[in-house]
Amino acid sequence: MELISKIHDNRINAVNILFEMSIEEYYLLSTEILTKNKFQRRRVKSSSTVYSLLKEDLVVGCIIPPIVLAISDKEFKDNSNLKQERYNDYIQEKQDKLIILDGLQRTFTIRDLYKELNDSEDSSRLENLKNQKLRIEIYFGMSKTDILYRMLTLNTGQTPMSMRHQIEILYSDYLEKDLDGVLLIMESDEKSPSNPSEYKFKDIVEGFNSYLDRDYLPIDRSTVLENIKSLDKLSSESKSQKDDLFLSYLKAFDKFINILSCKSSGWIFDDNTLETELSTSPFGKDIIGLFRKPQVMTGFGSAIGKLIDFNALESIDDVLVLIDDINLSEIEDNAIGVNNGFNNYITKLDLIRKTATKIGNDQRLFFHYLFRELFDKKGDAYLNFDRSVDEAYSMYIRKTQ
């Protein structure tokens, strides 16, 4: 691996270094990237003909565009006197923090060809491929938000990264915190929450974003770009304060579900207890199913944020105390009756489904009003779940019809 040039990127305050290395060196390096970095994008199953042609080009020694990598390490300090050996050592030390910004599909194609030639025992062509040179750009000194910014603004023409993956990278530092028994599951884990206090990371982040923005609507691409700027601003504040805010949201929502589960004594949906037949399957069939959804999380976050703005709450930590006093009398006193509070909740959501133009957004609006009514000490439904459902539905109807 040979250092060719070094340029400073003023936008993200990072150094970009161009290296020349053999395909064999990059094959070994990319193995570490693809197996160890949990935030690396996955393979796109498309354009097989194009990549088949690329293999043929590589065999005859075609020069391909540079592959761009980054090391997620904001603490890196560049020094004009650093020797190439120090960069080489640093790359080896930080392999678990390397990520491919541009050239992922080229990387997979190179790896496929390498393996095919190795399996075919065509030693001559394999040696030629191993020794062929690649240009590799590596950004040093980037934070995860810098990395996402580069991915979103510079990589044109490629299959876009999923929104879930973008959000996970943006907020990934929180995964390194002690979450007091809560497990956050990422897209790359390829599993779904199956136990209490398990949540999809992206869903929790959407809820937290709704708290920060006081907006129940889901995150879109432009929101992610705006959040990069927001996180840059937040980073100038106390880091512990920012971390505490995220953890407070997470703990409050997790406690809300657990308290309702405890107070409802293992409530399970029974369609025989409904007064009217549902138009489709119920929103959920147990407490986890009723509330562990992104629509609920965003409504929860935006409502608490608004109540703080209205001085009805001092902080999100107030909710942690209030949750203990939520009244589920309808559920407790009439656990299998037609007036069951959760049946009322399910029925109202079914009515919304029948009339909504955008079901997810309309549900988010309903939940926004539900939690505002539930935690507003000046309201008639304060800490009463069933009344809050009725008030929220009335507010939803006035807002949308």
Secondary structure, 3 states (H helix, E strand, C coil): CEEEEEEEECCCCEEEEEEEEEHHHHHHHHHHHHHHCCCCCCCCCCCHHHHHHHHHHHHCCCCCCCEEEEEECCCCCCCCCCCHHHHHHHHHHCHHHEEEEECHHHHHHHHHHHHHHHHHCCHHHHHHHHHCEEEEEEEEEECHHHHHHHHHHHCCCCCCCCHHHHHHHHCHHHHHCCCCCCEEECHHHCCCCCCCCEEEHHHHHHHHHHHHHCCCCCCCHHHHHHHHHHHHHHHCCCHHHHHHHHHHHHHHHHHHHHHHHHHCCCCECCHHHCCCCCCCCCCCCEHHHHHCCHHHHHHHHHHHHHHHHCCCCCCCHHHHHHHHHCECHHHHHCCCCCCCHHHHHHHHHHHHHHHCCCHHHHHHHHHHHHHHHHHCCCCCCCCEHHHHHHHHHHHHHHHHC
